[in-house]
Amino acid sequence: MTQLVVLCGGLGTRMASVSGGVQKCMLPVAGRPFLSHVLDRAVRPPVDRVLLLAGHDARSVRELARAWQPPHQGELPSIPLPGTETPLHVETLVEAAPAGPVGALREALSRLDEEFLLVLGDVLPPDRRDLWQALSGILRRQQAQAVMSVAPTSRSHDPGNISVDGPWVDRYDKGSGAPYIDRGVRFLRRDALESHPGDSDSPFFGALAARRGLAHWICDESIIEIGTPDRWRHACATLADLPSGPCITPSRAERQRR
């Protein structure tokens, strides 16, 4: 079994002026909840199980989990007969209290696979059929504990928080002005949660980076996310005609220049 985990439990305080108390990943974008677009992108073979980690406004997330249907069902290795249940299993787990993004994973530890793809409910993943294979392949080649998708800062509204050294992330520090930024797509080994501290991104991924456990995958594509009202409006205006940029791993010469 192959698992996708989606973090969709944040309070979204910066979105309060437009969300009206609704979970921000459930805000409508191009006629559908933004979380639907995230799942459309992330649920590609070989994913056959989805775990939604919900918190604030968990009821709406549960309702979407029951109603959402995978648009790429024809790509699945076995297509269900009419009237039978889809082979994809979508589950919602609600945290007892706000625990932070990594804290939510720790609370769900017993429900996590040994390896899993992790995406954020408020950031659109790249439109790649081989998303799982690309990140898991790097994890195995580098014998890493985690892989983080990163983008050049020119693709983001925020300052960079990641610097790299060859195949590794060597620094994860929000607001540091580094040349890359966290793209919101990660691939993790479950045991990384057991061996590294922190309930939020900075201490956890910072510790992984410091110990040469965090590899990277560069995606040179504009980031579409709904972290603020202006970014939500931008997502609404652009999602229907989203350009598809290449996702690349830097060449050996590029790595040597960094």
N, C-alpha and C positions, 0 to 999 in steps of 0.2 A: 504494500500500500504506500502511496505517495501523497504527502500532506502539504497543503498550503495553509498558512496561518495569517490572519488579517487582524491588525490592531485597529479597533474602532470604538474605543471607550473613552477618549479624551473629552474634557468639558467644553473645549472650543470657546474659551472666554473672549478671544478676539473677534469671534463671529457673532456675538450676542446681538448686535444691532440688526442683523438680517436673519438669524436663525430662529428667533422666537422660542428658544428652549429646545429646539429639535437637535438631535445629534448631527454634528456638522457633516459627517459623511453621508447623511440622508438628505441633505439639501438638493433640490432639483437642479440638474445641469443637463441642458439639451433634452428636456422632457422626461428625465428619469433621475432617480436618486444617484448621486455621485458614486456611491458604493457599488451600484450595478455596473457602472463603467469600469471600476477597478476590478471587479470579478470577471467581467468580460475579457479583460486583458490578461489577468493572472491565471485563470483556470484554463489551462491548455494541457494536453497530454504531456507527461504521464500523470498529472494531478488527478487523484480520484477521491480525495477527502479534503474538505475545507473546514477549518475551525475559526469561527469569528469570535474574537475576544472583545466582549461588549462591556459597557459600564453605564455611562449617562444615556438615558433614553433607550435602554436595551430593548424595550418592547418593539420599537420600530425596526431595529436591526433583526430581531427574531422574525417579524412579519416578512421582511425582505428575504430572509434566508429560506422561508417556506415558499415564496412566490417566484424567486429568481430561477431562470432556466439557462443552462449553458448555451451560448450561441454557436460554439464549436463542437457540438455533440457529434457531428458527422466525422470528426477527427478521432473520436474515441475508438480504441481497438475493438470493442464489442458494443454494437448499437442495440438498445433495448427494443423489443417488439412493441407495437402500438398497445397502449393500455397497461404496460408493465412499468415498473419503477426504474428511473435512470440509475446507472451504476455509480453516479457521483453522489457522495454523501456530504451534506452541509449541516454543520452543528454550530450552535451558539452557546458560549460559556460566559456567564455574567460574573464579573469580579465583585467581591463583597464590599470593597471600598476602593477609592482611587489609589492605585499602587504604582503608577508610572509605567511606561511602555515595557521596560525590562521586568519590572515587578509583576506585571500582568502575565508575562511568560513564566515567571517563577511560580506563580499561583497555579498555572495550568500545566506544570511540569509533567504530571502523571498522564496527561492527555497528548503530550507531544511525541512525535516519532523521533527516532535516533537522529535523523536529519530532516530538515523541513525548510521550505521556502517561506520567507516572511515579507509581507508588504504592509504599507500603511494605508488605512482606509481613506485618507484625505489627499493622497498623492497618486496620480495616474501612472501605473507601470508602463514601461516601453511596450510597444506592440510587436512582440517577438514570439513566434511559435516555439522557439527553442530556449525560452527564458530559463526553465528548469535545467536543461542540459548545459547551458552556458555557465551558470553559476556553480552547479554541482561538479562540472568538469574541472573548474579552477580549484575548488575545494580539494579534490582528490590529487590533482597534479602538484599542488603546493603543500599538501598534507596540512592544510590550515584547519582551524576550528570554526572559522566563519569567513564568508565572502560578502563584501559590500559593493553594491553598484554605486559608482560615483559619476559626477558630471563636472565639466569645466564650470567655473563660476559664471562665465558669460551666459550660461543656460538657465541661471537662477536669479530670483529677486534678492536673495540673501547673500551675505559675505561667506567666503569659503570657510570650511572647518576641517578640511582633510588635506594632508600632504602625503606623498607616496615615495617609496624607495624601491625601484624595481617592481616586482609583483605585489609588494606589501604596502598596506597603509601603515605609515610610521608615526602618524600623529592624528588624533581625533580631538579637536578643540574648537568648540563653537565660538564664533566671533574672532577667530585668530587671523583672518585674512589669508588663509591658505589657498592654493590654486584650484582646489576641487571642493565639491560639496556633496554631502550624503544625498543619494538619489531616491532613498525611501524603499529600496528593494535589497533584501539581504538573504543569505543562505547560511543556516546555522547547524552546527552539531549541538544536540541537546546537552552534552557534557560541558560545553562552554559556559552554560548557565550555572553549573555546579562548581566550576573552578575559577570564576572571575566575579568580582564584587560589583555592586551597584544595581539600583532599580530604575535608573534613567540612562539615557544613551551615553552621555559624556563619560561617567566613570566606568561603565561596562565596556564600551568599545574602545575607550582610552586605554584600559588595562589590556585588552586583547592586542591593540596596536603596539603597546610598549613591549609585549612579550613575543612579538613576531607571530601572532596567531590570526591576524586579520588580513586576508588578501583582498584585492580589489578587481573590479570589472568596470571599464570605462564605457559610459553610454553618452555619446555626443548628440543629445536630443534635448530640445527645450522641455523644461519641467512644467507640467500642468498640475496645480494643486489649489486647494481651497482654504488655506490657512488664515486669510484675511478677507474682508468684504471685497476689496479691489481685485484680489486674485480669484475669488469666486466669480465675479463678474467677467473677468478675463477668460476663465474656463468656460463659462456659458457662451461667450462670444466666439471661441475658437475650437471647441471640442468637435463640432460637426465637420470641421475641415482641417483636422489636425495633420500637419506634415509628418511624414515618417522619416526620421533621421537615422543614420547608421549607428549601430552600437559596436564599439571596437575595443579590442585589446591592444595596447600600445606595442609597437615593434621593439625589438631589442635595442635598436639605435635610439629610439625615443626614451626608453627606460634608462639608458646610459647617460643621456643628457640631463636627467632630473637629479 
